[in-house]
Amino acid sequence: MEVLIIEDESRAANQLQSMLKTCGFEYTLLEIIDTVEDAILWFNKNNTPDLVFMDIQLADGLSFEIFQKIEIEAPIIFTTAFDQYAIQAFKVNSVDYLLKPIQKEDLNGALTKFSKSKNSSIVTPNVLQKLLGSLQGNTKREGILVKEGSGFVQVKVEDFLYFYSQESITFGITSCKRYIIDESIDELFNTLEHNQFYKINRGQLVSKKAILKINPYFNHRAKLSIINPRDQEFIVSRPKTSDFKKWLNS
């Protein structure tokens, strides 16, 4: 059984491999790919794998963009941090998915479904369109619940300049204040309007209005000048630099 993993977080990829072993799933790992661009290149150069585990949010965009460029005949098991409402299309169209953090019983269930019907998870253009529509239709959000003193208050999304993660804590920054938010960077990104916020790396989200200047940085990356940076450095990861510039210019 030849398996391809498309995942931009090495820790998540390693955890998945470990869980596959504990489930007794015998396979040969072909490769781990972390970008949409590299995935397209891989499929163009290699034979179709028996099974693909595919994260939705990759380093340079949504993995669904892969299907808009090439046709993939392999069964797909998606892994995702999107909430239950956003992934209803997966159930309706019989596309397998695993909600992060992945649980062993869920992985077992997806593998069982795969072994019974290897064709049920192939992504057709019709399914892809519904998936994209479902996810895009659930990104708008007006407020974020933040900690303040011993309680919580809601702050308007439009007031935030950027978000960052530090020691497993997520912070949201406005023009004059820093808030603690009880959500991960991925969870936040999946509920924000993507034309206004960009995930420049694994630990930072920036709003378009907060960016003052883009500066060249070594290894083909970009360093941003941001309003109220609070001792943070904002480095756009190399796979995202080109796409980030297009987003900023849109």
N, C-alpha and C positions, 0 to 999 in steps of 0.2 A: 504494500500500500504506500504510494508516494504522496506526500503531503507538502503543500506550500503554505507558509504562514506570512500574511501581510499585516504587519503590526509595527507602529513607530515607537513603541516603548519597549526597550529590551527586557525590562523587568516583567512586563506582562507576557511577552513572548516566552521567556524562560518559565514562568508559572504555568502557562498553557502546556508546554512540553512536559513538565513535571506531572501535571494532572492527567495528561494522556497516558503516561506510563502507569500511574496508579489505577487508571480505569482498565488497564490491560489491553490497550489499543496498540497493536503492532503496526509500525509504520517506518518509512524512511523519510527523513526530513530533506527536502530538496534545497530549500533556501528560506531565509527570513528577509523580507523586503519591507522598507519603511516609507516609501513614497509612491504616489500615483504614477509619476514619471518612470520610475524604475520598474514598477509592476507592468506597465505597458511594454517596456523594452523586453522584460523577461518573457512575457507571453508570446511576443513576436519571434523570439529566438528559441523557445523550448517547446517540448511536447506537452500536451495537456496533462496536468496532475490528476490523481484519483480524487483528491479532496483539497479544498482551499479553506483555510480559516482567515477571515478578512475583517480587520477593524474598520469601522466606518470613518472615523476621523484620523487621517494620516498626516504626515509632516507637511505636505504641500496641498492639502485639500481633502474633500470627501472621496472615499473609495468608489462611490457610484460613478465618478467621472471616468473611471477605467472602462466601464461598460459603454460609455458614450464614444469611446475611441476604438475599441476592439470588441470582438465577439468571444465570449468565454463559454466553453462547453462544460467545464468542470462544475460539480456540485459545490455550493458555497455555504459555509456556516459563518454568519456574521457575528462579530463580537462588538458590543456597543455600550456606551454609557448613557445613551438616550433614555428618557423616562418611558414608562409604560404607555402613555398616551401617544407618544411619537412613533412607537413601533407597532401599532395595531395593524398596519399594512403588512407586516411580516407574517402575522397569523392568518390574515385573510388570504394571502397569496401562497401560503404553505412554504415560505422561505424560512429556513432555520436561523435562529439567532441565539446568542448567549448574552445575557445582561451582566455587565461588569459590576462588582467583582464576581467572576465566574464561580459557580458552585459545582461541586463534583456531580451531584444528582442531575443538574441541568445539562452538564457535558455528556453524561451517560445517556440521557434522553435524546440529545441531538445525534449522538453516534448511533444509537439504536435506530432512529428514523432514517439516518443515512444508509445503514446496512440493509434496511428493508426496501428502500426505494431510492436508488442513487440518482434518479432523474428528477425527483420532486423539488430539488433545491436549485435547479438551473434558472438563472435570472433571464427572463425574456424582456424585450423592450417594453411590453405592457406593464409588467411587474415593476421594472425600473422606474417608469413614469409615476406609478402610484406611490412608490417608496419616496421618491424625491418630493412629490406633492405633499405627502404626509409629514415629512420632516420640515419642509419649508413652511408649511402651514402652522407649525407649532413653535416657531422661533421668536415670535413677538412677545415681549414681556415689558410691563410698565414699571414694576417696582421690585426691589430686592430687600428681603428681611435681614437686618443686621443687628448685631449685639450692641447694646448701649446701657452701660451700668449693669444692673441686675436683670434687665429686661431686654425687649427687642423693639425696634422701630423699623418702619419701611422707608427706604430712600428711593427716589425716582432713578430709573436706569440712566436717564439722560444727564443726571448729575455726576456720574462716575467718569473719571478720566482713564483709569486703567485698573486692572486687578493683577495680583501676583500671589504666588504661593511660596511660603517660607517655613521650613520645618513642619510640613504637613498642615499648616494653617493658611487659609486664604484671606487675603486682605483686599479691600476695595478702597480706592483713593478718589476723593473729590478734590475740588480746588482748595479746600481748607481743612479737610479732616480725613483720618484713616479709620476704617471700620473693619471688624472681624466678621466674616461671612461663613456660615455653616454649610458650605458647598465646595466641591472641588472645582478646579479650573475647567475641567472638561464638562462638568455638570452645568456650570455657568454658561460656557460657550454654546452649549447645545440649546440654550433657551434664549439667547440674545440674537438680535438682528445682525446677520453676518455682513450686511452692507455698512454697518456702523462700528462693529468690533472685530478685531482680527487677533487670532492666536499666533503671536510671533515666534513663540517657542513653547516648550512643554509647561513652563511655569508662569507665563505672562500673557495677558489679554490687554490690548490697547484700543481706545476709541479713536476714531478718525480725527475728531476735533482736538485731541490732546497732542497730536504730533506737530512739532514745530519745524523739524528738519531731518532729512535722511543723510547720514554721513557714511562714506565707504569704510569698511572694516576688513581686517585680514581674513583670508580663506574664503573670499567671495561672499562675505556676509555684510550686513548693514547695521549701523548703530544709530539709534534714534535719539533726538533731542525732544524731551517730553515736558509738558507743563507739570510743575510740582513733582519732580522725580523722587524726592525723599531718599536720596542716597542709593537709588536703584539704577542699574545699568540696563538698557533695553537693546538687546542684540537679536536681530532677526536671523533665525537659523538658515544655513546655506540653502537647503532644499526649498525654502519658502521665499527667498529674497525676490526672485522674479515675479512670482504670483502676488507677493505683497505690494510691489510697485504698481502692478496692474490694478489691484484692489484700491489702492490709494488714489489712483487716477480715474477711477470709475465714478 
